Amino acid sequence: MQRDVMGEGPSVADSAFVSEMAYLVGDVAVGSRASLWPFVCLRGDREGVVVGEETNVQEFSMLHGATLGDGVTVGHNVVIDYATVEDGSLVGMSSTLQQDAHVESGSIVAPGCVVTEGQTIPAGHVAYGVPASTRPLEDAQQAEIERVHELYVEHAETYKQAGLE
């Protein structure tokens, strides 16, 4: 469902997949070949939400005033509140990015991790724990970011062709 609020409404690229059970309200921009899965909520009422090209946001995730770069994967049940995730990063299931958190490009936020208010995760690092600690990514982890990204681009196209929007 897509709704306007305070004079702003969602803008979704024609090639994006948006589940019929996703909720987009206000100033929301969704890039080409991005995918928004069931029960995702993007709320752009005070500040906009940007979802980059080929970025996927999986079931039960909520973004409020968030910016996601291109090729980002957001796992199930994630909360991103006024935070930024740069290109080619992966945010694991049930993690939280608090206000003004910043995940630099090519990074992983591990499942269940809490990136605290104002914290920056350096490019090419993995964040883990509560609150988040970091260490450099291993080669296999970097490869996993790309594998999951490509899988969801293909998966979204299958759902789109099946008319499940």
Buried (B, 14 or more C-beta within 10 A) or exposed (E): EBEEEEEBBBBBBEBBBBBEEBBBBBBBBBBBBBBBBEBBBBBBBEBBBBBBBBBBBBBBBBBBBBBBBBBBBBBBBBBBBBBBBBBBBBBBBBBBBBEBBBBBBBBBBBBBBBBBBEBBBBBBBBBBEEEBEBEEBEEEBBEBBBEBBEEBBEBBBEBBEEEBE
